[in-house]
Structure formats: C-alpha cells, structure tokens
Amino acid sequence: MTKARPHLLRQHGAITLMVAIGLVILASLASFYSARSVLMDQLASHNHARASEARLAADAALASAQATLPSTGLEVNGLFNTLSTCPAGVNGPQWQCTRLNPAQHPAMPQAQLSATAVRDLVQSPHVLTLHASASISGQNSQAQVRESVFVPTVAAAPGLSAQAALVLNGCVSEASGASLRVCPLVSKDEVCASTAKGPAVLTHFVVDTNRNGSISTAEKNACLALSASSLPGGGSKTGPNAAVPRSPCSRAAWQSVLGDITDEQLQAWSTAQERNGLTAQTTPPRSIYWIDSPADWQQNIGSADTPALLVFSAKACAQRCPRIGTGVRIYGSVLIESSCNDEKMRGWQAGTIEGQLVVESGIPEWRSGTLLARPDGRNAYILNWPEGMDATRVQRVNGSWSEGTP
C-alpha cells in the first residue's frame, strides 16, 4: 500500500503535465490563428485600399479621356486617323480603336493611366466605348473601367410616315420599250402585291405648267408619267400641292429621307469602313458606300439582315450619273446626287433595288430597273438616337459604366 501511493502520485503528475502542455499548445494555436486572422484582415484591407485607389485612378483616366473628346463629328473621326490595338475581346473588321491621352491625376502621380476609344463602324459609328485602365507602380494593383458616349459623327435620320419606293426632286418618264417595275410597301410579303400600304412614287417638285401657283392632280400625273404596267403593285403617285422652286437646288429628296445627315458624314463613314477592310464579302459586310467615280456600278451589295447605303455623289454625277448593271441586286438604299439636273439621269438604267431609290432630280426616259420598297432598306443609316437626345453634341450613354475587363 505504501509502495503503490508514490506510483499513483507519479501518474497524476504526468497527467497534470500533459494537460498543462496541451493547454499551452491550444493557447499557442489560438494566439497564432488570432494573429493570422488579424494579419489576413490587415492584408485584405490593404489590398482593398490598393484596389480602390487603382479604380479611382482608372475613373480619373476615364473622365479625363471623356473631357478630351472633340465636340464635332469630323474632329471625332479625326481621332481615328491613327489606329491602335483594340482591347481584349474586341475583334473583327467592324471595330476601330485609337489611343487617347488622359491627363495624369495630380493626387496620384504614381499611377500609370491609359485609355482607348472603340467604335463599331457598322452598327454604331456614333457611339464610342472608352476603355480606361490604371496601374499603380510598386503596389501591383490595377483596374479597368469603361463607359460609352454618343458622339455627333452621324446625325439622326427622320422617321418616314410613308416610305415610297422612289423619291424624286423632279419628274419621271419612261423610254420607249422600257422595262420597269416600281413596287410600294404591301400588306403581305408578296412582291408587288396589289394591296399597297404606301406610295410607289413621291416627288418634291412638279412643273407648274399653267403657272397658277398650285399643283393639280393632272399636273402630278403628267409629271409622274409611269404606266400601269410599271406599277404592278399599285400604290399612289404623290407630290406637292403648291408650286415650289427647284433653283437653287433645295436637295429636298435627300433631306426628306436623310434629314440632317451630311455629305461629309457619309463620306467619312464610308472611308472608315473601307480603310478598316470591310467589303461586301466580310463578316459583317460593308454597309456604307460613298462613290465619287463616274463608272457604272456592277456589284451586288446588301442583304435583308445587313442592308447597305450606296451614294453616288455630285462628283460621280459631274457629267452623267452612274448607272447600275441590269443584273445587279442591291438591298438597301440608293441615293443619287444629280443636283436637280434631269439631264444627268436621262436614259438611266438599273438592276434590282430592294429598299428605296432617292434621286435629287427627275428621271427622263428611264429605261430599266426594279424597285421593291422594303421597310428595313433604310437600316444601314438608321442609328439608335434615344428620343430627346441632342444628336449634335457629345454625351454619356446612361447606364453604360462598368468595371473590369470585357
């Protein structure tokens, strides 16, 4: 009994020691993890502060880039005279990118700022998406933000209550043996169905033959001298009720369908698409063609999904406006700047135009052509300008700001 007691005491002492060691270990682990948690919180807070600083720097770069944008459309187009590599995820011949030079923020001299302007030359040449980034040296922190702005590179086109297949600023007559079909919008999908929804022909100038200041139905019919066989879908032939002058040339036909869209805007848009490598065969295909050449046109362009706009300029029409090959098919709009000179369109010939033909004069002795009015034929130049927006100045696209890479 006396010998067993020291043995029990030793056992109790060993157990007490192990418990004490365990408690010390647990306390040490608790202290370690507590310190580690504090350290991680400090690191997270520090990283968050760095990220916030980088994002603020990127926002400053974005604001600076927006502030340096020109106020006129032609100057905005000039930004893209020097092209640069597009941001990641922006690929294809319709995209055009150029570097901007944001000002260094005085409160963050260590931040390296950059900005790139990006636009889609087919769908939205009037919208620039600004990609801005900031990298803070020594902190390994960076941020990217982006926002879109409307710019006045192309004006808003007016809506048309009644889209005619043929819009003129003068009179029209058929050549002997002419092969013509002018078909208005119809209530169904049939080509040249007899139930017309709109006018087949609309002119802005009718000769006031009796010089009484008003235009009679007889004078309109004499001016728009298309036979019934050339109007197989029916539709009306309309013109002004009062006599209007045509000299100097008012460009009434152009303005009625294009509104405030100018020659310079269309020419710059066409040049940018051509320069970027867009053609009738690319994906997406080229949509705007400004033509200064007097040569006759022999290329099919446009489709129901991607209509085109073909403009024969005053330069192309200097002597005689170009004709369109009889086998050529164009889906979209064709505008001819014949400058109110009917002789430049005398004996004109064309293939098939699905959309709308606009001529800034009359067409005497028209020889051949098929016009099929299509409501989507104007979509090549109908851009998204929200209602009430001033299309003549730079302004932000509400809700377009975002953070991070595309």
Buried (B, 14 or more C-beta within 10 A) or exposed (E): EEEEEEEEEEEEEEEEEEEEEEEEEEEEEEEEEEEEEEEEEEEEEEEEEBBEBBBBBBBBBBBBBBEBBBEBBEEBBEBBEEEBEBBEEBEBBBBBBBBBEBEBBEEBEEBBBBBBBBBBBBBBBBBBBBBBBBBBEEBEBBBBBBBBBBBBBBBBBBEBEBBBBBBBBBBBBBBEEBBBBBBBBBEEEEEBBEEBBBBBBBBBBBBBEEEEEEBBEEBBEBBBBBEEEBBBBBBBBBBBEEBBEBEEBBBBBBBBBBBBBBBEBBBBBBEBBBEBEBEBEBEBBBBBBBBBEBEBBEEBBBBEEBBBBBBBBBEBBEEBBBBBBBEBBBBBBBBBBBBBBBEBBBBBBBBBBBBBBBBBBBBBBBBBBBBBBBEBBBBBBBBEBEEEEEBEEBBEBEEBBEEEEE
